[in-house]
Amino acid sequence: MVVKNVKRTKFSRPRGKKAIFIICLAVLLVGIGAGAYYVQHRGDKAANAVPEGISGVSKIDMGPPTDEEQNAGDKRKDEIIKEQEAQQNQPPAGTQKQVTPIITTVGFYDNNVEVSSYVPGVFEDGGTCTVTLTKGSQQVQKQGSGTKNVSTTQCPNTVIPRAEFSTGTWTAVVSYSSATAKGNSAPGSVEVP
């Protein structure tokens, strides 16, 4: 049977070229997407790769530090700064740095004479703090060991009973001596009733 005069409509056109074009376009888009995925994940793998010779490490975290890591880093930085300051404050070998202890308290309290002091510019344990109180030819002396306190050396609080003093004004001086430092404070005074 022969069909004559078949009228073609817009939808009855042969679709071969259009179908091939759509298939090629789809393959091209899938290829571009796969390539982009590969490039991105290959970059992630390179960033997380473990260098040769290191075993037991599966991934290197390139993200920001955790609070714990940040605190540990800050603590170590503070330690390094203190170590550097301590090295800078050290006198040449065989010499002692000159220091001036500071008397923070000298007074008569609860029937005792009390003297408190510290040594700036020195950060060490074990130096000797000597408190000397004088009135004329009379002298009362007490010693104790200095201890590290933040960034200075703290002398122990010295408490001496009233029975060791005569009535009157006494002059107090604190001396400090260690392998690295030595020096005397400015005098302070206390009235003993």
C-alpha positions as a Markdown table, in Angstrom:
| # | Residue | x | y | z |
|---|---|---|---|---|
| 1 | Met | 0.0 | 0.0 | 0.0 |
| 2 | Val | 1.3 | 3.4 | -0.9 |
| 3 | Val | 0.4 | 6.4 | 1.0 |
| 4 | Lys | 0.3 | 9.6 | -0.9 |
| 5 | Asn | 0.2 | 13.2 | 0.2 |
| 6 | Val | 1.0 | 12.7 | 3.9 |
| 7 | Lys | 1.3 | 16.0 | 5.5 |
| 8 | Arg | 4.0 | 16.4 | 8.1 |
| 9 | Thr | 3.2 | 18.4 | 11.1 |
| 10 | Lys | 5.7 | 20.1 | 13.4 |
| 11 | Phe | 5.7 | 17.1 | 15.7 |
| 12 | Ser | 6.2 | 14.5 | 13.1 |
| 13 | Arg | 9.5 | 15.8 | 11.9 |
| 14 | Pro | 12.4 | 13.3 | 12.0 |
| 15 | Arg | 14.1 | 13.6 | 15.4 |
| 16 | Gly | 17.4 | 11.9 | 14.7 |
| 17 | Lys | 19.6 | 15.0 | 14.7 |
| 18 | Lys | 17.9 | 16.5 | 17.7 |
| 19 | Ala | 18.1 | 13.3 | 19.7 |
| 20 | Ile | 21.8 | 13.0 | 18.9 |
| 21 | Phe | 22.4 | 16.6 | 19.9 |
| 22 | Ile | 20.5 | 16.1 | 23.3 |
| 23 | Ile | 22.5 | 12.9 | 24.0 |
| 24 | Cys | 25.8 | 14.6 | 23.2 |
| 25 | Leu | 24.9 | 17.5 | 25.4 |
| 26 | Ala | 23.9 | 15.2 | 28.3 |
| 27 | Val | 27.2 | 13.2 | 27.9 |
| 28 | Leu | 29.1 | 16.5 | 27.9 |
| 29 | Leu | 27.4 | 17.8 | 31.1 |
| 30 | Val | 27.9 | 14.5 | 32.9 |
| 31 | Gly | 31.6 | 14.6 | 31.9 |
| 32 | Ile | 32.0 | 18.1 | 33.1 |
| 33 | Gly | 30.3 | 17.3 | 36.4 |
| 34 | Ala | 32.5 | 14.1 | 36.9 |
| 35 | Gly | 35.6 | 16.1 | 36.1 |
| 36 | Ala | 34.8 | 18.8 | 38.6 |
| 37 | Tyr | 34.0 | 16.1 | 41.3 |
| 38 | Tyr | 37.3 | 14.4 | 40.6 |
| 39 | Val | 39.3 | 17.6 | 40.7 |
| 40 | Gln | 37.7 | 18.6 | 44.0 |
| 41 | His | 38.2 | 15.2 | 45.7 |
| 42 | Arg | 41.7 | 14.8 | 44.4 |
| 43 | Gly | 42.5 | 18.1 | 46.1 |
| 44 | Asp | 41.0 | 16.9 | 49.4 |
| 45 | Lys | 43.0 | 13.7 | 49.2 |
| 46 | Ala | 46.2 | 15.6 | 48.6 |
| 47 | Ala | 45.5 | 17.9 | 51.5 |
| 48 | Asn | 44.8 | 14.9 | 53.8 |
| 49 | Ala | 47.6 | 12.7 | 52.4 |
| 50 | Val | 50.1 | 11.3 | 54.9 |
| 51 | Pro | 53.7 | 12.0 | 54.0 |
| 52 | Glu | 55.9 | 9.0 | 53.4 |
| 53 | Gly | 57.6 | 7.6 | 56.5 |
| 54 | Ile | 54.8 | 8.6 | 58.9 |
| 55 | Ser | 52.8 | 5.7 | 60.1 |
| 56 | Gly | 49.7 | 5.6 | 62.2 |
| 57 | Val | 48.3 | 8.8 | 60.9 |
| 58 | Ser | 45.2 | 8.6 | 58.8 |
| 59 | Lys | 44.2 | 12.2 | 58.4 |
| 60 | Ile | 45.7 | 15.7 | 59.0 |
| 61 | Asp | 43.1 | 18.1 | 60.2 |
| 62 | Met | 43.5 | 21.4 | 58.4 |
| 63 | Gly | 40.6 | 23.1 | 60.1 |
| 64 | Pro | 40.9 | 25.7 | 62.8 |
| 65 | Pro | 42.2 | 24.6 | 66.2 |
| 66 | Thr | 39.9 | 23.3 | 69.0 |
| 67 | Asp | 39.7 | 25.3 | 72.2 |
| 68 | Glu | 41.9 | 22.7 | 73.9 |
| 69 | Glu | 44.6 | 23.1 | 71.2 |
| 70 | Gln | 44.4 | 26.9 | 71.3 |
| 71 | Asn | 44.8 | 26.8 | 75.1 |
| 72 | Ala | 47.8 | 24.5 | 74.9 |
| 73 | Gly | 49.4 | 26.7 | 72.3 |
| 74 | Asp | 48.8 | 29.9 | 74.4 |
| 75 | Lys | 50.2 | 28.2 | 77.5 |
| 76 | Arg | 53.4 | 27.1 | 75.6 |
| 77 | Lys | 53.8 | 30.7 | 74.2 |
| 78 | Asp | 53.7 | 32.1 | 77.8 |
| 79 | Glu | 56.3 | 29.5 | 78.9 |
| 80 | Ile | 58.6 | 30.5 | 76.1 |
| 81 | Ile | 58.3 | 34.2 | 77.0 |
| 82 | Lys | 59.1 | 33.5 | 80.6 |
| 83 | Glu | 62.1 | 31.4 | 79.7 |
| 84 | Gln | 63.4 | 34.1 | 77.4 |
| 85 | Glu | 62.9 | 36.8 | 80.1 |
| 86 | Ala | 64.7 | 34.6 | 82.6 |
| 87 | Gln | 67.6 | 34.1 | 80.2 |
| 88 | Gln | 67.8 | 37.8 | 79.6 |
| 89 | Asn | 67.8 | 38.6 | 83.3 |
| 90 | Gln | 70.7 | 36.3 | 84.1 |
| 91 | Pro | 74.0 | 38.0 | 84.9 |
| 92 | Pro | 77.3 | 36.8 | 83.4 |
| 93 | Ala | 78.6 | 33.6 | 84.9 |
| 94 | Gly | 80.3 | 34.1 | 88.3 |
| 95 | Thr | 78.6 | 37.5 | 89.0 |
| 96 | Gln | 75.5 | 38.4 | 91.0 |
| 97 | Lys | 72.9 | 40.8 | 89.7 |
| 98 | Gln | 72.2 | 43.8 | 92.0 |
| 99 | Val | 68.6 | 43.9 | 93.2 |
| 100 | Thr | 66.6 | 46.0 | 95.6 |
| 101 | Pro | 64.1 | 44.1 | 97.7 |
| 102 | Ile | 60.8 | 46.0 | 98.3 |
| 103 | Ile | 59.3 | 46.1 | 101.8 |
| 104 | Thr | 55.5 | 45.9 | 101.4 |
| 105 | Thr | 54.6 | 45.8 | 105.1 |
| 106 | Val | 56.5 | 46.7 | 108.3 |
| 107 | Gly | 54.4 | 47.1 | 111.4 |
| 108 | Phe | 53.4 | 46.0 | 114.9 |
| 109 | Tyr | 50.3 | 43.8 | 114.9 |
| 110 | Asp | 48.8 | 41.5 | 117.5 |
| 111 | Asn | 51.9 | 41.9 | 119.8 |
| 112 | Asn | 54.3 | 41.0 | 117.0 |
| 113 | Val | 56.5 | 42.8 | 114.6 |
| 114 | Glu | 55.7 | 41.8 | 111.0 |
| 115 | Val | 57.8 | 42.4 | 107.8 |
| 116 | Ser | 56.7 | 41.4 | 104.3 |
| 117 | Ser | 58.8 | 41.9 | 101.1 |
| 118 | Tyr | 59.6 | 40.7 | 97.6 |
| 119 | Val | 62.5 | 41.0 | 95.2 |
| 120 | Pro | 61.6 | 42.4 | 91.7 |
| 121 | Gly | 63.7 | 41.4 | 88.7 |
| 122 | Val | 64.4 | 38.0 | 90.1 |
| 123 | Phe | 62.3 | 34.9 | 89.6 |
| 124 | Glu | 63.7 | 31.9 | 91.5 |
| 125 | Asp | 63.3 | 29.6 | 94.5 |
| 126 | Gly | 65.8 | 29.2 | 97.2 |
| 127 | Gly | 67.5 | 32.6 | 97.7 |
| 128 | Thr | 67.9 | 33.8 | 101.2 |
| 129 | Cys | 65.8 | 36.7 | 102.5 |
| 130 | Thr | 67.2 | 38.2 | 105.7 |
| 131 | Val | 65.1 | 40.7 | 107.8 |
| 132 | Thr | 67.3 | 42.8 | 110.1 |
| 133 | Leu | 65.7 | 45.2 | 112.7 |
| 134 | Thr | 68.0 | 47.6 | 114.5 |
| 135 | Lys | 67.6 | 50.2 | 117.3 |
| 136 | Gly | 70.9 | 51.7 | 118.3 |
| 137 | Ser | 73.2 | 48.7 | 119.2 |
| 138 | Gln | 70.3 | 46.3 | 119.5 |
| 139 | Gln | 69.6 | 43.9 | 116.5 |
| 140 | Val | 67.0 | 41.3 | 115.7 |
| 141 | Gln | 67.5 | 39.2 | 112.6 |
| 142 | Lys | 65.5 | 36.4 | 110.9 |
| 143 | Gln | 66.0 | 34.5 | 107.7 |
| 144 | Gly | 63.8 | 32.6 | 105.3 |
| 145 | Ser | 63.9 | 31.2 | 101.7 |
| 146 | Gly | 62.5 | 33.2 | 98.8 |
| 147 | Thr | 60.0 | 31.6 | 96.4 |
| 148 | Lys | 58.8 | 32.2 | 92.9 |
| 149 | Asn | 55.7 | 34.3 | 92.8 |
| 150 | Val | 54.3 | 35.2 | 89.3 |
| 151 | Ser | 57.3 | 37.2 | 88.0 |
| 152 | Thr | 59.2 | 38.1 | 91.2 |
| 153 | Thr | 60.7 | 36.3 | 94.2 |
| 154 | Gln | 58.6 | 36.5 | 97.3 |
| 155 | Cys | 60.3 | 36.6 | 100.7 |
| 156 | Pro | 58.4 | 34.9 | 103.5 |
| 157 | Asn | 56.2 | 36.9 | 105.9 |
| 158 | Thr | 58.4 | 37.4 | 108.9 |
| 159 | Val | 56.6 | 37.5 | 112.3 |
| 160 | Ile | 58.7 | 38.2 | 115.4 |
| 161 | Pro | 57.2 | 38.3 | 118.9 |
| 162 | Arg | 57.2 | 41.5 | 121.0 |
| 163 | Ala | 59.4 | 39.9 | 123.6 |
| 164 | Glu | 62.5 | 40.2 | 121.4 |
| 165 | Phe | 62.2 | 44.0 | 121.2 |
| 166 | Ser | 62.6 | 47.0 | 123.5 |
| 167 | Thr | 60.2 | 49.9 | 123.4 |
| 168 | Gly | 61.0 | 52.4 | 120.7 |
| 169 | Thr | 61.4 | 52.9 | 116.9 |
| 170 | Trp | 63.2 | 50.1 | 115.1 |
| 171 | Thr | 64.6 | 50.3 | 111.5 |
| 172 | Ala | 63.9 | 47.3 | 109.2 |
| 173 | Val | 66.1 | 46.3 | 106.2 |
| 174 | Val | 65.5 | 43.3 | 104.0 |
| 175 | Ser | 68.6 | 41.7 | 102.3 |
| 176 | Tyr | 68.4 | 39.1 | 99.5 |
| 177 | Ser | 71.2 | 36.8 | 98.4 |
| 178 | Ser | 71.3 | 33.9 | 95.9 |
| 179 | Ala | 73.7 | 32.5 | 93.3 |
| 180 | Thr | 72.4 | 35.0 | 90.8 |
| 181 | Ala | 71.4 | 38.1 | 92.8 |
| 182 | Lys | 72.0 | 40.1 | 95.9 |
| 183 | Gly | 71.0 | 43.5 | 97.4 |
| 184 | Asn | 69.4 | 45.4 | 100.2 |
| 185 | Ser | 66.0 | 47.2 | 100.5 |
| 186 | Ala | 65.5 | 50.8 | 101.5 |
| 187 | Pro | 64.9 | 51.0 | 105.3 |
| 188 | Gly | 61.5 | 51.0 | 106.9 |
| 189 | Ser | 60.6 | 51.7 | 110.4 |
| 190 | Val | 58.2 | 50.3 | 113.1 |
| 191 | Glu | 57.2 | 51.7 | 116.4 |
| 192 | Val | 57.3 | 49.0 | 119.2 |
| 193 | Pro | 55.1 | 50.1 | 122.2 |
